[in-house]
Amino acid sequence: MKLATLKDSTRDGKLVVVSKDLTRCSEVGHIARTLQAALDDWAHVAPRLKRVALGLETGSQPTIRFHEHDAASPLPRAFFWAGGSGGFSGPRDAIRVDSGASDLSATIQIAVIVDDVDAAAGKQSAGEAAVLFLLSSDIAQGNTDIGSSFSPVAVTADELGEGVDISVLVRRNGQSVQGGTGSVKDAIDSVGSAAAKRSLISGSIVASGSGLASSPLAVGDTVRIEMNDRTGHSIFGAIEQTVESR
């Protein structure tokens, strides 16, 4: 299942279910208006959203065209973000920095949106609480985090494949940047590590620990980040941002 948040006049946008090929979506305000509302009652809401996802693929569900440019981060704001700064920008929003800023970089990770996790939860509990996965890009100036962005779409684990390593693709100004690989297992392990010292509430986001890739940035640069499945299709949609002076 793939979920996204479309921008509207509210701070938290509106939740949609997205087709596997990222071309169509269905509005699900009658089930949950926002992703956070869905997470707050995930056990009951998730099966209903999955039925919508199935309808998208079989043609039995009304749809509208999905445009990644219309998407905010799946959670435009979160109760807790264990990975970077708390300011989330949309996946296609500009990265705005002070004029003359230098020593800029982007660190790319797999992130996990969790259900409630008790402190010191075991690996099995952490795995059960990891409900959605997404890509994150954390922008830093030196050692200071200045903003975080997430992929247009968040997905359930079955969209990634258990135990499968997935490569991240990063391009800076159209040129490939060497990236690494990540897996569902690594991301779930990070949830267990984050919960070792504190409980996590539904809607918290945890990064996968080590960065999958990093890229230096400068004003005027455009960075594009995505992951493809084994057939070459984008899993999360793309984070594509240009660095601009304020």
C-alpha positions, 0 to 999 in steps of 0.5 A: 500500500502507498499513501501520500498527503496532498497539499491543501489549505490546512497544515496537515493536508489530505490523505490519499491512497496512491496506485503502485505505479504512482499515476493515480490516487483516491481521496479517503477523507471518509476513512481518515482525513490526514495520515496522522488521523489514520495512524491514531487508529491504525489497527482499524483504519489500515484494513480499510485503506488497503481495500481502497488500494486494491480497488485502485489496482483493479479499477473498482475505485474512483481515482484522480491523477496523482502528481508528485509536485502536489504532494507534501511530505507524507507527514507534514509535521510529526510528534517526534523525528529521530533523525534530523531537524523538525522542519519538514518541507515538501519533496519538491519544495526549494531548499532555502539557505542564507545568501553565501551559505557554504558547507552544505550537504544532504544525507539520505536515509530510509525512515520509518513511521511508527505506531505506539512503541513502548520503551525497551520494546523487543525486536518483534514489537518494534517490527510490528510498530513499523507501519510505513517506510519512506525516504528522507533527505536531511540538509545540514550546514556543517554540523547544524541541521537546517531542514528535512524532507521526505519522499512524496509517498510512504509505503508499507513493508510489502512494497519493499520486500522483506530482506531485500536490499534496495539501492538509493539513486542520487543525482546532483545536477543530473550527475549520479552520486554514489549511493548505498543500499538499505533494507526493511530489516535495517530500518526496523532495527533502528526503531528498536534502537530508538525505543531502547531509551524512550517510548515512541508515540504513533506518528513518530518518525525514525531514521535508519541510522547510517546514511545511505548516501550523501552529497555536497550542495551549493546554492543553485544545485538541484538534487534528486533522490529516489529508489526503484524496485527490481523492475526499475519503477520508483517506489516512493516517488522522487525528492527533487529540490533546488538550493536557493538563497533566501 
